[in-house]
Amino acid sequence: MAGILYLENDNRLLLQSAHTYDAAGDKVYLDGSVTVHVTLTDTSSVAIVGETWPLALIYIQDSQGDFQGVLRNELVLSEGQTIFAELTIDAGTDQFAHLRGTLLVQRRTF
């Protein structure tokens, strides 16, 4: 399922409940000890114009794996466009993940 990025409306990019599993199979939420970066790309894997990539996502203190970043208003996007959020998570030596999520660009209505 794709997420939504609202055209000329969203500036906060939120990663919620980022987690991994320990050897016993228990969920372990990521915290401020990891580094999380995101790059928004088009369907040709070209970075979206208007932001300096990669953008650091900052851990939200006392959350369960929530990270956020603020996008610039200058992003060059079109209504109906499909884009990708390319996430890189680095938790230290040999603890690295690269994830990709789909976002649909839509205009917010009321």
Number of C-alpha atoms within 10 A of each C-alpha: 6 11 14 16 23 17 20 17 11 14 15 13 16 15 18 14 15 15 14 12 10 9 6 6 8 9 12 14 15 21 21 16 10 14 18 24 20 22 20 24 19 17 12 8 12 12 19 17 14 13 16 12 14 15 18 18 22 19 22 16 11 9 14 16 19 21 24 18 18 14 15 12 13 10 15 11 19 13 13 11 14 19 25 24 19 18 21 18 18 16 15 10 6 7 9 12 11 12 11 13 13 19 20 18 19 18 14 12 5 2
